[in-house]
Amino acid sequence: SMDRHVKCATILANARMKRRGSTAANRVISEKAMREKPGEALSNELLELMNDLNIPIGIRSLGYNENDIEELAKGTLPQHRVTKLSPRQPVGLEELKILFTEAL
């Protein structure tokens, strides 16, 4: 839910700001942004955490490339437990190919 996204993003943002020594003023701006676009805020905070921990971002870093997109998408389609939870509905082959391409 949106409230959970805001709560998680806020926890991650506060931890990030504490690690980096940011001011309280930055925290207020961050909380306002989180309430306007909670999914995007949570996504951004997760990317910040991955960056701080030197975790590679993108499936290319796992060895995938453009040639793998079709098979990744086809392999995901039968996994209804994954596709039914997607906030972007409906989830078809073309949508999954776009998702995996953007994830490179």
N, C-alpha and C positions, 0 to 999 in steps of 0.2 A: 504494500500500500504506500501511498504518498508519504504518510506520517513515518513509516519505517525508513523510507529512503532519506527523509530529512534527518531523522535521528541518527542513522548510520553515517551519513555525510557529515553531520555536525561533530560526531565523535572523532571521525578521521581528520576533519579539518582542525579541530582543537589540538589533537595530537601532533599534527604537522606543524601548526603554528608554534606549539611549545618546543618541538625539536629545533625549529628554525629561529626561535626567539622573536616571533612576530608580536605586534602590538594588539591591544584590545580593539582599536579602531578597525583594523583589518578583519577581526572576528565578526564585528557587526555587519560589515559589508558582505562578508561571506555568508552569514546566516540569512540575510535578505535574499541573496541570489539563490540559496538553497530552497527557499520557500516558493520562489517563482518557477524554478525548473529543477525539481528534486531529483529526477532520474539523471539528468545531465550533471548535476552537482555531485551525485554519488559516483558516477562514472569518472568524473574528473579527479575526485579524491582518490579513487582506487588507482588511477594512472599515476598520480603524484606519489602514492605509497610504493607502487611498483618501481618508479624511477628512483626513489630514495633507497630502495633495497637492491638496486641494480638488477631487477628482473627484466629480461627481454620482453618487449612489447610487440605483439603481432605473431601470427602463426608462421610467418616466414622464418622467424628465429627458431622455430621448431622443425624446420626443414621442408615446409610446404612452399609451393609456388603456384603460378597461374595454371600450370598443367594439372594440378590436383583439385581445382575448384569443382569441376563436374562431379567427381567421385565423392568428395566431401559432402556436397549438397545431396546427392542421391543416397548416401549412407545415413544422412540425418533425417530424411523424410519419414522412414518407418518408425522413428523414435518419438512416438506421440507424447511421451512424458516430457520431452524437451520442447517440441513444437507447440504443444497446447499451453505451455506456460509463457510463451512469447507475448510481449505486449503488442507486438505488430502482428495483426491477424488480417487476412489469412496468411499462412505460411506455406508457400509452394516452392517448387524447384527454382524458379527464377528469383524469388525473394532470398532463398538460401544462397544461391550463387552470388548475389549482390553482397549479402552479409559476409561470406567468406572472402570475396574479393576485397572488401573494405577492411577485413581483418588481417590482410597480408601486411 
